[in-house]
Each structure stands twice: as C-alpha cells, then as structure tokens.
Amino acid sequence: MPANLIRFPTPEQRICSVELLERCLPARLARRTTHSLLSAFDVFPDQALQIGEAVAELVANSERYSCKPWRLQIYLDDHALWVGVFDGDACTAGLLRGLLARRDGPDLMQEHGRGLFLVRVACDDECWVRTTRAGFAEGKEVLMRFAMPDADTFTGSAA
C-alpha cells in the first residue's frame, strides 16, 4: 500500500518511548523493551521473538549508519500495534524507503541487506519510513505495523 494512503500513528497513540543510549547496548535494550511490552499484549511468543529481532536490526542499523538520538517508539491504534525506530538522520529516509520496497530477497553474498529483509518478513511487508520530529530532534522513523484483531481489548491488559 502506498505510504500516502497509510494513516500513520500519531504522538497521542504512543504508548512507549525509550531513549536508546550509546553505552547501554541500544539494540539489546530495544529488543528487551519490545519483548516485555509485547508479552503484556499477549502477542504469540514466536511473533514477539520475530518482532524483537526486527527491532534490534533497525536499532543496530541506526547505531551504525545514523546519528543520535535513537529512540524506540511503540504506538497502538484501533487495529494495529506500530513499532518505530527513530534516528536523527532524515537525509537517508529516501534510500531506506527504496531498500524496504525491494521485492526480491537479500543477496546472501553481500555484506549488507539481509537485516532489512528480516524486518520486512517480520511485519509482512507492512513497514514504512517517515521523516518526523521526536522532541527537539528532526529525523526519520522506520515503522512496522502489526495487525491486532481487537486492539481495543489490548489497551486494558497492558496497564
């Protein structure tokens, strides 16, 4: 679905925001935070593991290729759980959009590209990049959308 037809989550729908600090193993912290939150929403363990790995991959990419701040943001709307990884590099949004839009699998002989393929698989190709602000920082956010049959029922179990 084209990004201009997607209704991205709003700041009001954010249920979690975690600043990922350089010396605190950002990918590990993001994976653990995501896993803890997903268990509160009764997400199947296999799916939670896959989502956690995708989040860790996005955070590792941000840490390696983009500038701070790095932030994990989780949103809940009426039908979906959205997991976003923000970094302070809006200039690479277009490049990342192109890489996420690829329909072929990764070239296993290349050093790069396998992680974004895992991200696409984890969210059934429901992933997008948007330029946005997080606090005072301007940058990009990679969003993964996970359909939840009755998202309204999940809001009570996480409280």
C-alpha positions as CSV (number, residue, x, y, z in Angstrom):
1,M,0.0,0.0,0.0
2,P,1.5,3.4,-0.9
3,A,2.7,5.5,2.1
4,N,0.4,8.4,1.2
5,L,-2.6,6.1,1.8
6,I,-1.4,4.9,5.2
7,R,-2.7,6.6,8.3
8,F,0.5,6.7,10.4
9,P,0.2,6.7,14.2
10,T,0.1,10.0,16.0
11,P,2.0,11.1,19.0
12,E,-1.2,10.7,21.0
13,Q,-1.2,7.0,20.2
14,R,2.3,6.5,21.5
15,I,2.3,4.1,24.5
16,C,6.0,3.7,24.9
17,S,9.1,5.8,24.1
18,V,12.6,4.8,25.1
19,E,15.7,6.8,24.5
20,L,18.4,4.4,23.4
21,L,21.8,5.5,24.7
22,E,25.1,4.6,23.1
23,R,26.8,3.0,26.1
24,C,23.7,0.9,27.1
25,L,23.7,-1.6,24.2
26,P,20.8,0.1,22.3
27,A,19.8,-2.9,20.2
28,R,19.6,-5.2,23.3
29,L,17.7,-2.6,25.3
30,A,15.2,-2.1,22.4
31,R,14.7,-5.9,22.0
32,R,14.1,-6.4,25.7
33,T,11.7,-3.4,25.9
34,T,9.8,-4.6,22.9
35,H,9.6,-8.2,24.1
36,S,8.4,-7.0,27.6
37,L,5.7,-4.8,26.1
38,L,4.5,-7.5,23.6
39,S,4.1,-10.0,26.4
40,A,1.8,-7.6,28.1
41,F,-0.3,-7.6,24.9
42,D,-0.5,-11.4,24.7
43,V,1.4,-11.5,21.4
44,F,2.3,-15.0,20.4
45,P,5.9,-15.8,21.6
46,D,7.1,-16.7,18.1
47,Q,5.8,-13.4,16.7
48,A,7.2,-11.5,19.7
49,L,10.6,-13.0,19.1
50,Q,10.5,-12.1,15.4
51,I,9.4,-8.5,16.1
52,G,12.1,-8.2,18.7
53,E,14.8,-9.3,16.2
54,A,13.5,-6.9,13.6
55,V,13.6,-4.0,16.2
56,A,17.1,-5.0,17.2
57,E,18.1,-4.9,13.5
58,L,16.7,-1.5,12.9
59,V,18.4,-0.1,16.0
60,A,21.7,-1.7,15.1
61,N,21.4,-0.1,11.6
62,S,20.6,3.3,13.2
63,E,23.5,3.0,15.6
64,R,25.9,2.1,12.8
65,Y,24.7,4.4,10.0
66,S,22.8,7.3,11.6
67,C,23.3,10.0,14.1
68,K,21.7,10.2,17.5
69,P,19.2,10.4,19.1
70,W,18.0,6.9,18.7
71,R,14.6,6.1,20.1
72,L,12.2,3.1,20.3
73,Q,8.6,4.2,20.0
74,I,5.5,2.0,20.2
75,Y,2.1,3.1,19.2
76,L,-1.4,1.5,19.5
77,D,-4.3,2.4,17.3
78,D,-7.7,0.8,16.8
79,H,-6.4,-2.1,14.7
80,A,-2.6,-2.3,15.0
81,L,0.4,-2.2,17.1
82,W,3.1,0.0,15.5
83,V,6.8,-0.3,16.4
84,G,9.0,2.6,15.3
85,V,12.7,3.2,15.5
86,F,13.7,6.9,15.2
87,D,17.1,8.3,14.5
88,G,18.4,11.8,13.8
89,D,19.2,11.3,10.1
90,A,16.4,12.4,7.9
91,C,18.7,12.5,4.8
92,T,18.7,8.7,4.5
93,A,14.9,8.3,4.5
94,G,14.7,8.1,0.7
95,L,17.4,5.4,0.5
96,L,15.8,3.4,3.2
97,R,12.4,3.6,1.5
98,G,13.9,2.1,-1.6
99,L,15.6,-0.7,0.3
100,L,12.4,-1.6,2.2
101,A,10.4,-1.5,-1.0
102,R,12.5,-4.1,-2.8
103,R,10.5,-7.2,-3.6
104,D,13.4,-9.6,-4.0
105,G,15.2,-11.4,-1.2
106,P,18.7,-10.5,0.0
107,D,21.8,-11.3,-1.9
108,L,23.4,-13.7,0.5
109,M,26.9,-12.9,-1.0
110,Q,26.6,-9.3,0.0
111,E,27.6,-8.0,3.5
112,H,24.5,-5.7,3.7
113,G,20.8,-6.0,3.1
114,R,19.8,-9.1,5.0
115,G,18.6,-7.3,8.1
116,L,16.1,-5.2,6.2
117,F,14.7,-8.3,4.6
118,L,14.2,-9.7,8.1
119,V,12.3,-6.6,9.0
120,R,10.0,-6.9,6.0
121,V,9.3,-10.5,6.8
122,A,8.6,-9.8,10.5
123,C,5.8,-7.4,9.6
124,D,4.5,-9.0,6.4
125,D,5.9,-6.1,4.3
126,E,3.9,-3.5,6.4
127,C,6.9,-1.2,7.0
128,W,7.4,2.4,6.0
129,V,9.8,5.3,6.6
130,R,8.7,8.8,7.5
131,T,10.5,11.9,8.3
132,T,9.4,13.3,11.6
133,R,10.4,15.1,14.8
134,A,11.0,13.4,18.2
135,G,11.3,16.0,20.8
136,F,13.8,18.6,19.5
137,A,15.3,16.3,17.0
138,E,14.4,16.0,13.4
139,G,15.0,12.7,11.7
140,K,13.4,9.6,10.3
141,E,11.3,6.8,11.8
142,V,11.1,3.3,10.4
143,L,7.6,2.0,11.3
144,M,6.5,-1.6,11.4
145,R,2.8,-2.3,11.6
146,F,1.4,-5.5,13.2
147,A,-2.3,-6.1,12.9
148,M,-4.1,-6.8,16.1
149,P,-7.6,-8.3,15.8
150,D,-9.2,-6.3,18.7
151,A,-6.6,-3.7,19.6
152,D,-9.1,-2.1,22.0
153,T,-9.1,-5.2,24.2
154,F,-5.3,-5.0,24.5
155,T,-5.2,-1.5,26.0
156,G,-6.5,-2.8,29.3
157,S,-4.1,-5.7,29.6
158,A,-1.0,-3.6,29.3
159,A,-2.0,-1.1,32.0
